[in-house]
Amino acid sequence: MITGLYSAASGMIIQERVQDVLAQNMAGSMMPGFKREETVIRSFPDVMLSETYRGLSPSTDKPRYNHAIGRVGTGAGVDWVYVDYTGGQMRYTGSKTDVSIFGDGFFAVKTPDGMRFTRSGNFVVNDEGYLTTTQGHYVMGQGANNNNEQSPIYVGNKDFYINYYGEVFTQQPDQNGVMRNTLMDQVVVVDFADKNKLFREPGNLYRVEDGDTNNFTIPDKYQVAQGYIEESNTDPTTEMVKMIDSFRTFEASSRVLKAIDQSVGRAVNEVGRPG
């Protein structure tokens, strides 16, 4: 009975964690570039029960060996929660500050805590003329006009154009007063050899461990698209169905736990009581 208590309780704990993940997925379903998470569950190793005999066998006068009773499960637990980096649907907005990545890769942004990475391309131009995220983090460029040192992308108060290489152009007059496209910078797009080493942070941002430079790679196939937004890869309907299924599993485990608890209570308080 005690093992049954552990198994039922572990099932309830698992479903609580599953529901937390599903709730986060549904909350991020309207966030551009949001990537859903999935819970991986593993069972604890089974335990072999055996009964130990003492003395000699009456038929052979030889020592008896342990007699195997059988295996018993000891419940399960959450092994890990992984991020599904499958791309979301691309939605055309026509806004010059909306930028998306077709294919692999992340935008690099500068935050007060250091460099972070995101797939959310719903950018804005701040009062200083820099391209930033909605949280105010600077979108980083390759430093085309800064000795190739990565720096925030400045577009001023002018119209700008971003081609599929991520190059940012504005209209600037030449010495004859003719308006020409002027290269301002190029959007930094990076990828990672092992995305499981990324750590999610609030604001749909990701970070890497300090010093983990070997994980950075250049994406093989990607295009930067201005005027498009990558939507979340979360399907709210699917997540809601999973939430209902998880809640029912939680309730079933709860009923099993209650039934075992009542049985243990009767065994302790009633069995063997003098009549």
C-alpha positions, -999 to +999 in steps of 0.1 A: +000+000+000+028+024+008+043+020-027+008+028-040+008+061-020+042+070-036+030+062-071-003+081-068+015+111-052+042+112-078+015+111-105-002+142-090+032+160-088+039+153-124+005+166-136+010+198-116+043+204-135+026+195-168-002+219-162+023+247-154+040+241-187+007+240-206-004+272-189+028+289-200+023+276-236-012+290-237-001+323-222+026+327-249+003+317-278-001+353-288+035+363-283+055+367-316+083+341-319+072+322-288+083+286-286+062+260-268+076+236-242+070+199-238+073+178-206+093+145-207+082+120-180+103+090-168+094+062-145+115+054-115+133+021-116+113-009-104+122-026-072+125-063-069+109-077-038+120-110-023+114-130+008+143-144+028+140-179+042+160-191+072+170-226+081+173-257+060+150-272+034+132-302+050+135-322+018+172-315+009+187-304+042+203-275+022+201-238+029+172-221+013+176-193-011+157-160-014+124-164-030+115-137-055+080-122-049+080-098-079+086-063-091+068-032-078+067+002-094+078+032-074+062+060-094+075+085-119+088+120-122+095+148-147+128+140-164+131+174-182+112+201-200+124+209-235+116+237-259+101+230-293+120+253-317+098+245-346+091+276-366+058+294-363+035+307-391+048+339-408+022+367-408+025+397-431+020+430-414+036+455-437+052+473-408+088+484-414+097+476-378+084+440-380+112+417-389+113+379-390+138+351-398+128+325-423+148+294-413+172+290-385+187+316-362+180+342-335+182+379-333+209+392-309+198+419-285+217+439-259+201+439-224+213+454-191+223+418-181+243+411-213+236+396-247+204+378-252+187+361-282+152+360-294+129+351-323+105+379-316+109+405-343+082+430-334+107+458-330+103+495-325+124+526-331+131+544-298+134+581-292+171+580-299+166+564-333+178+529-324+160+497-334+149+480-301+126+452-289+093+462-272+111+458-239+137+484-249+166+461-256+189+472-285+189+451-317+225+444-325+242+449-359+274+437-373+290+472-370+292+481-407+300+517-397+317+508-364+349+490-375+329+457-377+323+457-340+288+446-331+267+476-320+231+488-317+214+495-351+208+532-356+181+542-382+173+577-370+139+591-379+141+580-415+124+553-434+146+522-436+147+490-456+160+456-446+169+431-474+169+393-470+206+394-460+196+415-430+213+446-444+197+479-432+195+508-456+182+544-453+177+571-478+206+596-475+214+625-499+248+623-517+270+653-524+248+663-552+216+661-531+204+630-548+188+605-524+205+572-524+204+540-503+230+541-476+241+510-457+236+516-420+243+481-406+235+444-409+213+426-384+231+400-363+216+365-368+232+337-348+223+300-342+234+274-318+249+239-322+230+226-292+198+245-284+193+224-253+220+246-237+198+277-241+181+291-210+147+308-213+142+341-196+112+364-193+104+385-223+108+356-247+146+359-244+173+332-243+207+332-229+238+310-230+262+301-202+291+325-199+321+313-218+301+288-239+314+302-272+317+268-289+279+266-290+276+296-314+272+289-351+262+307-383+229+295-396+231+276-428+198+286-444+179+317-434+164+349-448+155+381-430+121+394-440+109+429-432+072+434-427+066+399-414+060+385-379+067+350-368+038+338-347+040+315-318+042+278-326+016+270-299-018+258-309-041+270-280-068+244-288-042+215-286-028+229-254-063+232-239-071+195-248-039+185-231-047+206-200-081+188-197-065+154-201-038+163-175-065+175-150-084+143-154-052+123-147-046+144-117-081+137-103-077+100-109-044+099-090-060+119-062-089+094-059-064+065-058-044+083-031-075+089-010-086+053-013-052+039-003-051+064+026-085+052+039-074+015+035-042+022+055-062+040+081-086+011+086-057-014+087-041+006+115-072+015+135-095-015+130-076-047+121-066-066+151-089-046+174-104-068+202-140-075+194 
